Amino acid sequence: MDLHINRRHFLRAGGAFAVVALVPACSSSSDDANDAVPSAPPEGGTGEAPELQAMVENGELPPLAERLPANPMVVQPIEQIGTYGGTWRNGMVGTDGGRLNYSLAYENLVRWNLEWTEPIPNVAESVDVNDDATLYTFRLREGMRWSDGEPFTAEDIVFAYDDVLTHPDINPHPYGVFSAGGEMGTIEKVDDVTFTFSFAAPHGLFLDQIASEPSNMLTRLPKHYLEQFHADYDEHADDNATAADFSGWIELVQTALWGGALWHDIELPRLHAWVPIDPVSDATQMRFERNPYYWKIDPEGNQLPYLDGIRFGIYQDAEVLLLSTLQGEIDMIDRVVTTTTNKPVLARDRESGGYEFFDLVPDKINTMTILLNQNCQDEVQREIFQNRDFRIGLSHAINREEIIEAVYARQGEPWQPAPLPESELYDEEMGKQYTEYDVDLANEHLDAAGYAERNSDGLRLGPDGEPISFRILVATDAGKPEMVDSLELIRRYWREVGIDMRMQTEANELRYEIIQANEHEAHVWDGDGALDPVGSPTFYLPQWGIDNVFAPLWANWLDSDGEAEGSLEPPEPVKEQYRLYEEIRTEPDPGRRNELMAQVLAIAKEQFFLIGISTPVPPYGVVKNNFHNMVEATFFAAKFPYPGVTNPEQYYIS
């Protein structure tokens, strides 16, 4: 299959990554450590896994023809038609629902193609869009079923939207993906397999946005299962939810809406290739087995997935997971252990471990983005962080060249959070502004900010007369250990100019809770939107998100027209950014969207909300030599749900 990394931004800009073949990553070899013996698919174009065939023969399962939709989705294998059997052994430190979602739950109405150039049909067999992008008509696959064998129809989509996503008691806040012109879209069922979305204004980004993983709620909320927990459908909903260890029906359905039920409720029917055997609360592993009603086939008509199952080991220590990878006990992995510092170690043991590397092309804006919470609860800190001269002074105080050499193995160059050269919206000045290491200049800006007075320890005093001191929240189990190393150096640089910074290290799950409660003073992440700022704008203007929250109360004000309780009115430049991006969302013409986004970026450049370190180091993954149909290179981005976008259902083990 002749596939290429072909992101439209790369092709138009002629970037260095513009043509990287997406071809098989590995040659064939054996691995007796894997716990299942593959077998060849049956011939005749109606193949299914031997275990399912046996269940059909024993009367435990309907025949394959009755389990597949009338028009199954055909998946072209990356390398070749696979063989049935085997378990994909993977691992994570702690429990990471986001990682599981990207790996196993990417079954949206539409999905991105591998080149990341356009959404293509997936759960929906087809989509029709009217001329002004206000009406979208979706047709589902007739005869498609949930993993428990119950029919999947348009009724499920309407339930997910009207009775869960937009239910005022379950989710009182608008969900921007489904709104245009300041109003939420309206859904209407036409028949069992057809429904429409209509919008008050053009919604040119709708398909792009629902092709991304966070918008998969429409296809993972089965009505026939959840209505027993919904008060509008069952008078005993509260009792049923309490029996399931929830405080009531609203909490249970909220958990289903935001994805927690996928990994905690193994009874929840799914459309995914594999369904869980163990809830995520299991301390050592999470196992998945083949869904007998999965609705995709290969070009010869064999039902997917090829693999019998998946096993995510839940490790308490990244070093233990690294050891398992070095010993060949992990089949494919691209997080936690695949760090810059670990690459020489992994390279050394490639032959003995029986694995190779594959490349990931990042949409990351930086190796580490520092997000001072400009809406933090402490009003004095809030005033300090909103001071542009203060942020510029901190930036000039960072010795980026030393960090690049000591932490990132001399890879990259000093860079602020900004689109990379491969993007059509590249702005070199934005990326390089305030990156010069100059202690005198840093002190000038900090003095100009109004914090020239110091105490006997040399610490600058804030507007309350107290030393300026704050904590930066950093995750310890997110597979980004370089951030801790960088912050250790930055703490010293900032102390030299009179600022006391300390690290607040937390597990990733707790970090999310702290951020969502707006209890963080500052935090760090890498950030998305280097290649596709239009699709991933959240590090350029205030929007709510898991990792990008630098002004959550401004975002609340903007999303609610100033009516949200506890929100803060943002300054005029931020309001203008929001207005421009709302226009982007309604604009069907990609060229005009880029023009508007350039204006959003110009404001971000002038305001200088965030502080960066350097251009991102290209990430990589590790794959066993006998693990087939994995791409040799692909994109690594928040809005490109990798590895789900590479169709894990066509992976196989020889």
VMD Tcl script that draws the C-alpha trace (Angstrom):
set ca {
  {0.00 0.00 0.00}
  {1.60 3.25 -1.15}
  {1.00 5.61 1.78}
  {2.96 8.71 2.65}
  {3.10 11.18 5.47}
  {1.34 13.89 3.53}
  {-0.04 16.42 6.00}
  {-1.26 19.32 3.88}
  {0.87 21.76 5.86}
  {4.00 19.72 5.08}
  {3.28 19.42 1.38}
  {2.54 23.10 0.90}
  {5.50 24.22 2.99}
  {7.93 21.64 1.59}
  {8.95 20.58 5.09}
  {11.68 18.12 5.93}
  {9.13 15.46 6.86}
  {7.01 15.94 3.73}
  {7.57 12.48 2.25}
  {8.12 9.63 4.68}
  {6.79 6.31 3.47}
  {4.26 4.58 5.70}
  {5.50 1.07 5.02}
  {5.84 -2.03 7.19}
  {8.19 -1.49 10.10}
  {9.52 -4.99 10.63}
  {10.64 -8.17 9.03}
  {9.35 -11.55 10.12}
  {10.67 -13.57 13.02}
  {9.27 -15.77 15.75}
  {8.52 -14.99 19.39}
  {7.71 -17.98 21.54}
  {7.12 -15.67 24.51}
  {3.81 -14.48 23.09}
  {1.02 -16.41 24.71}
  {-0.99 -17.53 21.66}
  {-0.15 -19.45 18.50}
  {-1.44 -17.70 15.35}
  {-3.30 -19.65 12.69}
  {-3.98 -18.83 9.06}
  {-7.34 -17.20 8.20}
  {-9.86 -19.53 6.59}
  {-10.19 -19.26 2.83}
  {-13.22 -18.17 0.87}
  {-13.49 -14.54 1.90}
  {-15.71 -15.15 4.93}
  {-13.02 -15.94 7.49}
  {-13.29 -15.47 11.20}
  {-11.09 -16.28 14.18}
  {-10.99 -20.02 15.00}
  {-12.31 -19.41 18.53}
  {-15.35 -17.62 17.12}
  {-15.89 -20.29 14.49}
  {-15.95 -22.88 17.27}
  {-18.53 -20.84 19.17}
  {-20.71 -20.68 16.06}
  {-20.46 -24.45 15.62}
  {-21.42 -24.95 19.28}
  {-24.43 -22.67 18.94}
  {-22.98 -20.06 21.31}
  {-22.71 -17.35 18.66}
  {-24.66 -16.42 15.50}
  {-22.95 -17.07 12.14}
  {-20.57 -14.41 10.88}
  {-22.99 -13.16 8.22}
  {-25.48 -12.29 10.97}
  {-22.87 -10.49 13.06}
  {-21.51 -8.23 10.33}
  {-23.34 -5.20 8.92}
  {-24.60 -5.26 5.35}
  {-21.65 -3.10 4.30}
  {-18.70 -3.75 6.63}
  {-15.85 -1.29 6.60}
  {-12.91 -2.72 4.63}
  {-9.49 -2.04 6.17}
  {-6.46 -2.31 3.90}
  {-3.57 -3.88 5.83}
  {-0.38 -1.84 5.90}
  {1.78 -4.81 4.92}
  {-0.32 -7.86 4.07}
  {-3.31 -9.97 5.08}
  {-2.67 -11.13 8.62}
  {-3.08 -14.31 10.62}
  {-5.38 -14.83 13.58}
  {-4.09 -15.18 17.12}
  {-1.68 -13.69 19.61}
  {-1.81 -10.98 22.23}
  {-0.42 -7.48 21.89}
  {1.63 -6.95 25.06}
  {1.86 -3.32 26.06}
  {2.45 -1.42 29.27}
  {1.86 1.82 31.12}
  {2.92 3.34 34.42}
  {-0.14 3.84 36.57}
  {-3.51 3.93 34.83}
  {-3.85 6.22 31.83}
  {-7.39 6.33 30.45}
  {-6.36 8.78 27.73}
  {-3.75 6.35 26.42}
  {-6.29 3.52 26.41}
  {-8.75 5.74 24.57}
  {-6.26 6.59 21.84}
  {-5.23 2.95 21.48}
  {-8.56 1.11 21.69}
  {-11.55 3.44 21.44}
  {-10.98 5.37 18.22}
  {-14.26 4.42 16.56}
  {-15.80 7.80 15.74}
  {-18.47 8.53 13.13}
  {-15.62 9.62 10.84}
  {-11.87 9.15 11.28}
  {-8.72 10.72 9.92}
  {-6.98 9.07 7.01}
  {-3.37 8.07 7.62}
  {-2.06 11.10 5.77}
  {-4.03 13.42 8.13}
  {-5.49 15.28 5.16}
  {-9.22 14.52 5.43}
  {-11.84 12.75 7.56}
  {-13.12 9.52 6.01}
  {-16.18 7.33 6.80}
  {-15.92 4.99 9.77}
  {-18.92 4.14 11.95}
  {-20.87 6.28 9.50}
  {-21.00 4.69 6.08}
  {-21.38 8.09 4.44}
  {-21.79 11.80 5.19}
  {-23.43 14.46 3.02}
  {-22.85 18.16 3.69}
  {-24.91 21.01 2.24}
  {-23.29 23.96 0.47}
  {-22.97 26.26 3.49}
  {-21.97 23.54 6.01}
  {-25.08 23.99 8.17}
  {-26.61 20.54 7.54}
  {-24.77 17.22 7.85}
  {-26.57 13.99 6.95}
  {-25.02 10.77 8.29}
  {-25.90 7.24 7.21}
  {-24.85 4.39 9.50}
  {-24.02 0.82 8.48}
  {-27.20 -1.23 8.35}
  {-27.09 -4.29 10.60}
  {-24.21 -3.06 12.78}
  {-24.19 -4.37 16.37}
  {-22.79 -3.54 19.78}
  {-20.37 -6.02 21.35}
  {-23.27 -7.71 23.19}
  {-25.05 -8.38 19.88}
  {-27.73 -5.69 20.26}
  {-28.42 -3.51 17.19}
  {-26.58 -0.21 16.87}
  {-28.86 2.39 15.22}
  {-29.48 6.11 14.87}
  {-31.50 5.86 18.08}
  {-28.20 5.37 19.96}
  {-26.73 8.53 18.43}
  {-29.81 10.60 19.29}
  {-29.79 9.23 22.86}
  {-26.08 10.06 23.25}
  {-26.62 13.62 22.05}
  {-30.05 14.64 23.37}
  {-30.23 12.59 26.57}
  {-26.60 12.64 27.68}
  {-24.29 15.18 26.03}
  {-26.80 18.07 26.06}
  {-28.91 16.98 29.04}
  {-28.93 20.00 31.41}
  {-28.48 17.90 34.56}
  {-25.72 15.71 33.13}
  {-23.73 18.32 31.19}
  {-24.91 21.88 31.80}
  {-22.05 23.40 29.78}
  {-22.08 23.66 25.97}
  {-19.71 21.32 24.13}
  {-18.10 23.50 21.48}
  {-17.56 20.80 18.87}
  {-21.32 20.58 18.38}
  {-22.11 24.30 18.36}
  {-22.06 27.07 15.75}
  {-23.39 30.59 15.74}
  {-23.52 30.54 19.52}
  {-26.02 27.66 19.59}
  {-25.74 23.92 20.03}
  {-26.59 21.91 16.93}
  {-29.86 20.01 16.58}
  {-29.99 16.31 15.85}
  {-32.87 14.57 14.09}
  {-33.42 10.88 13.40}
  {-34.56 10.22 9.82}
  {-34.73 6.43 10.02}
  {-32.89 3.59 11.78}
  {-29.64 4.29 9.94}
  {-29.93 7.98 9.04}
  {-29.75 11.15 11.13}
  {-28.93 14.81 10.59}
  {-27.07 17.53 12.45}
  {-28.24 21.07 11.70}
  {-26.51 24.25 12.87}
  {-27.59 27.87 13.24}
  {-24.49 28.99 11.31}
  {-21.92 27.35 9.03}
  {-19.75 24.82 10.89}
  {-16.85 24.24 8.53}
  {-14.71 22.40 11.11}
  {-17.38 19.91 12.20}
  {-16.06 16.79 10.45}
  {-12.45 17.63 11.36}
  {-13.44 17.99 14.99}
  {-15.53 14.83 15.29}
  {-12.73 12.87 13.63}
  {-10.68 13.51 16.78}
  {-10.75 11.13 19.76}
  {-12.42 13.42 22.34}
  {-15.55 13.48 20.15}
  {-16.17 9.74 20.27}
  {-18.97 9.96 22.85}
  {-21.66 9.68 20.15}
  {-20.56 6.13 19.38}
  {-19.90 4.76 22.87}
  {-23.13 5.45 24.79}
  {-25.48 2.49 24.10}
  {-29.08 3.41 24.83}
  {-30.25 -0.13 25.60}
  {-27.65 -0.42 28.39}
  {-27.55 3.09 29.85}
  {-31.30 3.75 29.98}
  {-31.52 1.59 33.14}
  {-29.36 4.26 34.81}
  {-31.15 7.29 33.31}
  {-34.02 8.86 35.28}
  {-35.83 9.90 32.09}
  {-36.13 6.22 31.15}
  {-36.20 4.22 34.39}
  {-37.85 5.24 37.66}
  {-35.35 3.05 39.50}
  {-32.31 4.74 37.89}
  {-30.98 6.11 41.18}
  {-31.27 2.73 42.89}
  {-29.58 1.01 39.94}
  {-26.74 3.53 40.01}
  {-26.33 3.22 43.78}
  {-26.11 -0.56 43.41}
  {-23.25 0.06 40.97}
  {-21.38 2.11 43.64}
  {-22.31 5.58 42.37}
  {-23.92 8.38 44.36}
  {-26.79 8.50 41.90}
  {-27.80 8.24 38.27}
  {-26.29 11.58 37.23}
  {-22.80 10.65 38.44}
  {-22.97 7.29 36.67}
  {-24.08 8.76 33.33}
  {-21.50 11.55 33.62}
  {-18.83 8.87 34.04}
  {-20.08 7.20 30.87}
  {-20.16 10.52 28.98}
  {-16.58 11.51 29.78}
  {-15.12 8.06 29.14}
  {-14.41 6.67 32.60}
  {-16.93 3.87 32.16}
  {-14.95 2.49 29.22}
  {-12.25 1.27 31.58}
  {-14.23 0.71 34.80}
  {-17.44 -0.95 33.56}
  {-16.64 -4.14 31.70}
  {-20.37 -4.75 31.07}
  {-20.71 -1.60 28.94}
  {-21.29 -2.66 25.29}
  {-18.82 -1.22 22.79}
  {-18.13 -0.89 19.07}
  {-14.40 -1.49 19.56}
  {-12.28 -4.32 18.18}
  {-11.50 -5.57 21.69}
  {-13.52 -5.38 24.90}
  {-12.08 -5.41 28.44}
  {-11.93 -8.44 30.69}
  {-10.47 -6.52 33.66}
  {-11.52 -3.09 34.94}
  {-8.75 -0.51 35.15}
  {-8.82 -0.78 38.95}
  {-6.92 -4.06 38.61}
  {-3.52 -3.36 40.13}
  {-1.27 -5.27 37.71}
  {-2.82 -5.47 34.26}
  {-5.77 -4.71 32.03}
  {-6.75 -7.37 29.50}
  {-8.94 -7.12 26.40}
  {-10.45 -9.86 24.24}
  {-11.80 -9.91 20.67}
  {-15.26 -8.42 20.04}
  {-17.20 -11.11 18.09}
  {-19.46 -8.43 16.56}
  {-16.70 -6.18 15.27}
  {-17.82 -4.62 12.00}
  {-14.62 -4.35 9.96}
  {-13.07 -6.84 7.53}
  {-9.91 -7.11 5.46}
  {-9.98 -7.02 1.61}
  {-10.50 -10.80 1.49}
  {-13.56 -10.62 3.71}
  {-11.92 -11.91 6.89}
  {-13.39 -10.40 10.03}
  {-11.05 -8.24 12.06}
  {-9.28 -7.99 14.46}
  {-6.52 -10.47 13.76}
  {-5.17 -10.37 17.32}
  {-7.02 -12.39 19.97}
  {-6.42 -9.76 22.61}
  {-4.38 -7.00 24.21}
  {-2.70 -6.94 27.59}
  {-1.67 -3.64 29.18}
  {0.64 -4.31 32.09}
  {0.18 -1.65 34.77}
  {3.66 -0.87 36.10}
  {4.49 1.20 39.15}
  {7.91 2.19 37.86}
  {9.09 3.29 34.41}
  {12.42 1.51 34.95}
  {10.65 -1.84 35.32}
  {8.68 -1.20 32.12}
  {11.93 -0.27 30.36}
  {13.50 -3.54 31.49}
  {10.50 -5.49 30.12}
  {10.90 -3.66 26.80}
  {14.63 -4.38 26.61}
  {13.94 -8.06 27.27}
  {11.47 -8.26 24.37}
  {8.41 -8.65 26.60}
  {6.59 -5.67 25.05}
  {5.33 -6.00 21.46}
  {4.77 -2.34 20.62}
  {5.09 0.77 22.78}
  {5.56 4.48 22.13}
  {5.23 6.16 25.55}
  {6.92 6.33 28.95}
  {10.07 4.35 28.08}
  {10.71 5.89 24.64}
  {12.47 8.97 25.99}
  {15.49 10.84 24.66}
  {17.73 9.48 27.42}
  {16.52 5.90 26.93}
  {17.07 5.76 23.17}
  {20.78 4.79 23.32}
  {19.92 2.05 25.83}
  {17.10 0.72 23.65}
  {19.29 0.92 20.54}
  {22.02 -1.13 22.21}
  {19.66 -4.05 22.97}
  {17.67 -4.08 19.73}
  {19.11 -7.36 18.50}
  {18.79 -9.28 21.76}
  {15.33 -7.83 22.41}
  {14.12 -8.59 18.90}
  {12.69 -5.13 18.18}
  {13.16 -2.08 15.97}
  {12.26 1.61 16.14}
  {9.55 3.48 14.25}
  {9.29 7.25 13.81}
  {6.67 9.67 15.07}
  {6.34 13.13 13.55}
  {5.23 15.49 16.33}
  {2.60 18.21 16.32}
  {4.24 19.42 19.53}
  {4.97 23.12 19.91}
  {7.85 22.68 22.36}
  {9.89 20.28 24.45}
  {8.37 21.97 27.51}
  {5.81 24.75 27.70}
  {5.55 26.68 30.99}
  {1.97 27.78 31.69}
  {1.68 30.32 34.50}
  {-1.96 30.22 35.63}
  {-3.09 33.78 34.95}
  {-6.39 33.03 36.68}
  {-4.99 31.22 39.74}
  {-6.84 31.42 43.03}
  {-4.22 33.59 44.74}
  {-5.02 37.11 43.55}
  {-1.49 38.41 44.19}
  {0.04 35.64 42.07}
  {-2.66 36.26 39.47}
  {-1.54 39.90 39.21}
  {2.11 38.87 38.91}
  {1.51 36.19 36.27}
  {-0.63 38.55 34.15}
  {2.29 40.97 33.95}
  {3.84 40.58 30.48}
  {7.20 42.03 31.56}
  {7.34 39.45 34.33}
  {6.89 36.63 31.81}
  {9.45 38.13 29.42}
  {11.95 38.51 32.26}
  {11.55 34.85 33.26}
  {12.07 33.83 29.63}
  {15.34 35.77 29.22}
  {16.61 34.22 32.48}
  {16.53 30.66 31.01}
  {19.77 29.24 29.58}
  {18.14 27.20 26.83}
  {21.39 26.08 25.23}
  {22.47 24.48 28.49}
  {19.12 22.68 28.83}
  {19.30 21.45 25.23}
  {22.77 20.03 25.81}
  {22.18 18.58 29.28}
  {18.61 17.28 28.93}
  {17.83 16.84 25.23}
  {21.11 15.33 23.97}
  {21.93 18.48 21.96}
  {18.78 18.09 19.86}
  {16.71 21.16 18.98}
  {17.13 24.91 19.21}
  {15.74 27.61 21.53}
  {12.07 28.10 20.72}
  {8.87 29.53 22.17}
  {5.45 27.83 21.84}
  {4.76 28.52 18.16}
  {4.04 26.72 14.87}
  {7.07 24.93 13.43}
  {8.63 25.67 10.00}
  {6.63 22.83 8.40}
  {3.37 24.68 9.12}
  {1.78 27.18 6.73}
  {1.42 29.46 9.76}
  {5.12 29.40 10.70}
  {6.35 32.66 12.24}
  {10.07 32.60 13.01}
  {9.91 35.80 15.03}
  {7.18 34.33 17.26}
  {9.25 31.21 17.88}
  {12.49 33.00 18.68}
  {11.29 36.04 20.62}
  {12.72 36.42 24.15}
  {14.81 33.22 23.84}
  {18.15 35.01 24.29}
  {19.82 34.07 27.58}
  {20.59 37.46 29.12}
  {20.50 37.86 32.90}
  {20.85 41.64 32.70}
  {17.92 41.88 30.27}
  {15.88 39.52 32.45}
  {16.48 41.77 35.45}
  {15.51 44.86 33.43}
  {12.12 43.34 32.56}
  {11.49 42.10 36.09}
  {12.31 45.56 37.40}
  {10.02 47.11 34.77}
  {7.26 44.75 35.91}
  {7.35 46.59 39.24}
  {9.24 44.02 41.30}
  {12.63 45.68 41.72}
  {12.64 45.60 45.52}
  {14.27 42.54 47.12}
  {14.56 41.06 50.59}
  {17.76 40.12 52.42}
  {17.83 36.75 50.62}
  {17.80 38.45 47.22}
  {14.20 37.46 46.42}
  {12.02 39.99 44.63}
  {8.99 41.26 46.52}
  {5.52 41.13 45.03}
  {2.77 43.75 45.32}
  {1.92 42.44 48.82}
  {5.51 42.92 50.03}
  {6.11 39.17 50.23}
  {8.79 37.24 48.27}
  {7.62 36.07 44.85}
  {7.39 32.30 45.15}
  {5.29 29.75 43.28}
  {5.00 26.07 42.47}
  {5.04 24.47 39.02}
  {2.95 21.32 38.72}
  {4.65 18.48 36.82}
  {3.52 14.91 36.21}
  {5.83 12.13 37.34}
  {4.26 9.29 35.33}
  {3.36 10.90 31.99}
  {6.41 9.62 30.12}
  {8.09 13.05 30.13}
  {10.93 12.79 32.68}
  {12.94 15.45 30.83}
  {10.54 18.07 32.17}
  {11.63 17.43 35.75}
  {15.29 17.65 34.69}
  {14.65 20.93 32.84}
  {12.80 22.44 35.78}
  {15.71 21.63 38.11}
  {17.91 23.84 35.94}
  {15.27 26.54 35.52}
  {14.79 26.75 39.26}
  {18.46 27.77 39.54}
  {18.23 30.29 36.67}
  {15.20 32.01 38.19}
  {16.70 32.08 41.66}
  {19.59 34.03 40.16}
  {17.16 36.82 39.13}
  {15.31 36.78 42.44}
  {12.37 34.44 41.78}
  {11.69 31.38 43.93}
  {10.19 28.50 41.95}
  {9.56 25.03 43.34}
  {8.29 21.86 41.71}
  {5.06 20.17 42.69}
  {5.45 16.62 41.42}
  {2.25 14.58 41.19}
  {0.94 11.48 39.46}
  {-0.70 12.41 36.16}
  {-4.21 11.51 37.29}
  {-3.91 13.78 40.35}
  {-2.39 16.51 38.18}
  {-5.56 16.48 36.08}
  {-7.73 16.79 39.20}
  {-5.70 19.76 40.46}
  {-5.91 21.53 37.11}
  {-9.63 20.90 36.70}
  {-10.23 22.42 40.14}
  {-8.09 25.45 39.18}
  {-5.85 24.74 42.17}
  {-2.60 24.96 40.20}
  {-0.30 27.97 40.29}
  {1.55 26.93 37.16}
  {2.17 23.72 35.23}
  {4.21 22.35 32.34}
  {3.42 20.27 29.28}
  {4.78 20.07 25.74}
  {1.70 21.33 23.89}
  {0.00 20.72 20.54}
  {-0.59 22.81 17.44}
  {2.85 23.06 15.82}
  {1.64 21.69 12.47}
  {-2.09 22.33 12.67}
  {-2.83 25.42 14.78}
  {-6.36 25.63 13.33}
  {-7.24 22.17 14.61}
  {-5.27 22.50 17.87}
  {-5.48 26.15 18.99}
  {-5.59 25.55 22.74}
  {-2.03 26.67 23.52}
  {-2.50 29.93 21.66}
  {-5.69 31.25 23.28}
  {-7.56 30.46 26.51}
  {-9.60 27.28 26.11}
  {-10.41 24.57 28.61}
  {-8.42 21.39 28.16}
  {-6.56 18.76 30.11}
  {-3.04 20.12 29.59}
  {-3.36 23.68 28.30}
  {-5.14 25.57 31.07}
  {-3.30 28.87 31.58}
  {-6.44 31.02 31.94}
  {-9.40 28.77 32.84}
  {-11.62 31.51 34.27}
  {-11.19 33.61 31.12}
  {-12.19 30.54 29.10}
  {-15.28 30.07 31.27}
  {-16.27 33.71 30.75}
  {-15.85 33.46 26.97}
  {-17.75 30.17 26.70}
  {-20.67 31.47 28.76}
  {-20.86 35.08 27.53}
  {-19.81 36.16 31.00}
  {-22.55 34.25 32.82}
  {-20.56 31.37 34.35}
  {-20.27 31.62 38.10}
  {-16.73 32.44 39.22}
  {-15.52 33.33 35.72}
  {-13.27 36.32 35.02}
  {-13.66 38.80 32.20}
  {-10.56 38.61 29.98}
  {-8.74 41.59 28.45}
  {-9.78 42.84 25.02}
  {-7.01 41.06 23.03}
  {-8.21 37.71 24.40}
  {-11.82 38.54 23.51}
  {-10.65 39.32 19.98}
  {-8.86 35.96 19.76}
  {-12.04 34.21 20.79}
  {-14.13 36.15 18.25}
  {-11.67 35.28 15.49}
  {-11.66 31.60 16.37}
  {-15.46 31.50 16.43}
  {-15.30 32.85 12.87}
  {-12.78 30.13 11.98}
  {-15.16 27.45 13.22}
  {-17.92 28.67 10.89}
  {-15.67 29.20 7.87}
  {-15.83 26.37 5.27}
  {-12.85 27.65 3.24}
  {-9.48 26.32 4.57}
  {-7.54 29.25 3.10}
  {-9.69 31.80 4.88}
  {-9.42 29.78 8.12}
  {-5.62 30.08 7.91}
  {-5.87 33.85 7.40}
  {-8.00 34.18 10.52}
  {-5.74 31.87 12.52}
  {-2.75 34.02 11.60}
  {-4.52 36.89 13.37}
  {-5.11 34.71 16.45}
  {-1.42 33.81 16.47}
  {-0.37 37.45 16.07}
  {-2.24 38.27 19.29}
  {-0.69 35.29 21.08}
  {2.73 36.48 19.91}
  {2.13 40.00 21.23}
  {0.61 38.88 24.55}
  {3.30 36.21 25.12}
  {1.10 34.03 27.35}
  {3.45 31.02 27.57}
  {7.16 30.34 27.91}
  {8.91 27.60 25.95}
  {12.34 25.95 25.93}
  {13.18 24.42 22.54}
  {11.94 22.82 19.35}
  {10.52 19.34 20.01}
  {12.72 16.26 19.83}
  {11.05 13.83 17.37}
  {9.49 10.98 19.37}
  {9.76 7.31 18.44}
  {8.32 3.92 19.25}
  {9.54 0.37 19.70}
  {8.02 -2.59 17.86}
  {8.90 -6.29 17.90}
  {10.23 -7.82 14.70}
  {7.33 -10.27 14.53}
  {4.66 -7.63 15.12}
  {3.28 -6.78 11.67}
  {1.20 -4.15 9.87}
  {2.59 -1.35 12.01}
  {3.53 1.81 10.09}
  {7.15 2.89 9.83}
  {6.25 6.50 10.58}
  {3.15 8.47 11.48}
  {2.02 11.67 13.16}
  {2.00 12.16 16.91}
  {-0.65 14.72 17.83}
  {-3.56 15.30 20.20}
  {-6.02 15.64 17.32}
  {-4.63 12.66 15.40}
  {-5.54 9.72 17.66}
  {-2.47 7.56 17.28}
  {-2.15 4.56 17.42}
  {-5.90 4.12 16.84}
  {-5.65 5.95 13.53}
  {-3.26 3.23 12.22}
  {-6.05 0.61 12.56}
  {-4.75 -1.67 15.33}
  {-7.38 -4.23 14.28}
  {-5.10 -5.12 11.32}
  {-1.96 -5.66 13.44}
  {-0.90 -9.29 13.61}
  {1.85 -11.47 15.11}
  {3.77 -14.06 13.13}
}
mol new
graphics top color blue
foreach p $ca { graphics top sphere $p radius 0.5 }
foreach p [lrange $ca 0 end-1] q [lrange $ca 1 end] { graphics top cylinder $p $q radius 0.2 }
display resetview
